[in-house]
């Protein structure tokens, strides 16, 4: 008995937020004989954005996805992009060899907050798994306050003390409050 090969795909979509986008994408996945393995969805301003990891054992899945994505773009006014992956995602194994941390930085909105923090994390081989940012006016003064929240995986071989020192140096330079803690 021959076992069907499993195919992997990444799919992203963005469009004006409205009820039914998730239902439309879930129907596409079902119609293309795919499984939804992992997802991240959010509303950015008035736009809905999604990133999906799909798998399928169907040899026709790529062809069906290509046609289905074009149909969704035309009928539902979504911008949809997908691509086949070369192999099963290895991120799951990498996460097993890392420790999850949370980082939050908040302060007066200024250029470079995300750029400097992200570069520091990359320099220490830390992988950003999730990130959200927002700029909101302070209630009393109206001063824009910027907040970034990051969930990240720090490899077991990383020097966490050095990473922590560098992050706090960046926080001091940018004049933001920063917390960096391991998840329980």
N, C-alpha and C positions, 0 to 999 in steps of 0.2 A: 504494500500500500504506500502510495506516494503522498507525502505531506506537502501541502501548498506553501509556497514561500510567502513570508510576511513582508509587505511593502509599507514604507513609512513616508508621510507627507507633512509638511508644514504649510499651514494656510493662514493668511491674514486677510482681514476685511475692515473697511472703514466706510462710514456713511452717516448721513444726517440721522441723529437719534430718533427712534420711533418705536412703538410697540411692534413686536413681531420679528425683529431682526434675528434674534436667537432661534426662534422657531424656523425661520427661513434657512438658516445655516444648518440647524439640526436635521431638517428635511433633506437638504443637499447631501449631508454626510450619510444619512440612511439610504437615500436613492442611489448613491455611488458605492454601496456595499462596504462602507468604511466604519471604523469604530473611533469614537472620540476618546483619546487617551489622556490628554491634558489640555487645559485651556486657561486663558487669562483674558478678561473682558473689562472694559471701563468706558466711562463717558468722559470725554475731553472737550470742555466747552459745550457745544451743541452737537458734537460728533461722537458716534459710538465706534469703538475700536476693539478688535478681537484678534487674538493669536491662538491658533489651534494646532495640536499635534494629533495626527490621524494615523491609523494603521488599517491595512486591508490584506486579505489573502486572495483577493480577486485580481487576476491578470488584467482585467479591464478597468480597474479603479482609476488609473491615471487618465485614460481617455474619457471616462465618465466625469471625473473632476474637471477636466479642461472644458468640456461642454457645459457642465453645470455651473461653473464659475462665470462663464460668458453669459449664460442665461440670467443668472442673478444680477450681474452688472447691468444688463439691458432692462430687465423687468423691475428690479427693486432699487436701481440707482445706487448700488454698492460698488466700491472699488475693491475687487477681490484678487488676491495673488496667491498662488500655491506653487510649491515645488516639491519634487520627490527628494527624499533623503537617501544618501548612499547606503546607509546601514541603520540598524537599530540605534536610537539615541543612547549615548554612553553617560549622559549627565547623571543618571540614577546611581551608577557605580561611583562616580566622582563624588557625589554628595555623601555617600557612605563613608568616605575617607576625609570628610571635612566636618567642621563644627559650625552650626548655624548661629549667627549673631544678628542683632538688630542695632541700627544706628539711626539716630534722629538728630538733626541740626536745625536750629531755628534762630532767626535774627532779622535785622533790617535787610530788606531785599537789595542785593547788589550782584553785579556780574561776577561769575567765577565760582560760586558756591558749589554747584554740582560738578563742574569741571575739575576743580581741585580735589574734592573728595573722591570722585570716581578715579582720577589718575593715581591718587595715593593707594586706593584699594587695588587697582590693577598692578601697581608696582610691587605689592605684597602678595600677588597671585590670588587675591580674594575675588570671588565671583558674585556679582550682583544677581540675586534670584528674583527680587521684586523691588520696585522703587515707585514711590509716589511723591509728587511735589505740589505745592500750592502757594500762591501769594494772595494774602488777604489783608485788607486795611485794618490797622489796630483800631479798636472801637473808640477810644478817646481822642487820639490825635490824627487818625487817618493814615499814619505812616504805614507803607506796605511791609508786612512781615512775611518772610519766606520760610517755609518749612519743607524739609526733605526727610522722608522716611525710607529706610533701606533695610531689606532682609538680605543677608549675604552669607556665603559659605566661605569659611577661612580654612585652608588646607591644614592638616595636622602638623605639617613640617614648618608652617609659618611661625615667625617670631611675633606673637601676639602683643607682647610688651612694646616692641619697637613700633608696630602698627598703631597701637594705642597712643604712644608718645607723638608720633607724626600726625595723627588725626587731631589730637588736642592742640598741637602747634598750628595746624591749619585753622582750627576753630578760633584760636587767639588772634591769628593774623586777620581773619575775616570778621572778627567780633561777633561770633555766633555761639549760642549755647549748644553743646554737643554731648550726647550720651552714646556710649558704645558698650553693649552688654551681650553676653552669651544668652541664647534662649534656654529656658529651663529644660 
